Amino acid sequence: QVQLVESGGGLVQAGGSLRLSCAASTSIFITTMGWYRQAPGKQRELVAAITRGGSTDYADFVKGRFTISRNNAKNTAYLQMNSLKPEDTAVYYCNIKTSIVTDNYWGQGTQVTVSS
């Protein structure tokens, strides 16, 4: 079984920062770890992803503001969010993929609210 525990969400003023964490409890080899978000009435969208080797991919709307990182030994991913904007308000979900091609796991989500 795979369990993802997210933390770090909250309420912040525009221009502020938050750091999200996602800890995965599994013995399966994790390949890609990523963060997605879903705002009310909108589809879930990719925010950032990182491979085991450290290659990263960012959505255009967060480039230069957010940084994804991971600790492979701890099966943990982080999302450092700076210069937050009200439009960043959403539920942020951790996602992992493993060496089993069909695997795709989601965390429970953590709310990020940015006030103007």
N, C-alpha and C positions, 0 to 999 in steps of 0.2 A: 504494500500500500504506500501511496505517496501523500504526504500532508504538507501543505504550504501555509506558513504563518506570516502574515503581513503586519507591519507596524509602521508608525511614523506619520500617519495622516493627521489632519486637523484643520484649524481655522487660522488663516494668516492674512495680513494686509497685502495689498498689491505692492510689488517690489520686494517682498519678503522671500524667505527660503524655507524649504522643508526637505527632510531626507527620509525616504521610504526604504524599508528593509523587507526582504522576503527570504525566509529560512525554509529550506526544503528538507523534510525528513524522508530519506529514501536511501537505499543501497544501490539503486539502479544508477548507471552512469548517465549524468545529466549533460546534454549537449548545449542547447541554447536556453538562455534565461531571458525573459523579456517583461516589459511593462506595457499594459494596455490601459485605456481609459474609456469610460462611457459617461457622457453627460445626459441629463434627462431629455428624452425624446430623440436621442441620436444613437447611431450605431457605435458599437465598440470599435476602437481604432488603436493601431499600434503607436506607442510613444517611443520606445527604444528597445533594442535587443542586443545581446552580447553572446558570442560563442565561447566555448570553453577556452579557446586560444586567445580570446580577448578582442576579436574583431567586433566592431560595433556598427549599429545601424540606427539612425534617428529619423523621426518624422520631421519634415521641414519646419513645422510650427514650434519645435523645441530646440532646434539647432542653435548652439551658442548659449543656451540657458540651462539645459539639463545635461547631466552626465550619468551614464550608467556604468557600474563596475560590479565585480563579483569576486568572491573568495571561494575558489574551488574546494579547498580543504574543508570549508564550513558549509558548502552547498548553499551559499547565501548570495543574493544579489541586492544591489543598492541603487537607488535613483536619487541623486542630488538635484534638487530643483531650485534654481535661483531666478531672480527677476520674475517672480510669479505674477500672472495677470488674471483678472476675473474670468476670462475665457478658459483658464486652466481648471476651473472648478469642475469636478467630476469624481466618480468612483474609479479608483485606480486598482487594476488587477495584475497580480503577478502570474506569469505563465512559464511553464518549463516544458521542454521537449527532452526525450531521453534517447538512448541508443536503440530502444525499441521504436521502430519507425512510426507505429500507429499511436504512440503515447502523446498525450497533450493534456497537461494538467493546469488547473486554475486555482488561484487562491480565492478567499471569500470576498476580497475587495476591501479597500480602505478609502474613506471619504476625504477628499481634499477640497476645501472651500477657500476661495480667495476673495476677500472683500475689497471693494473699490474705495 
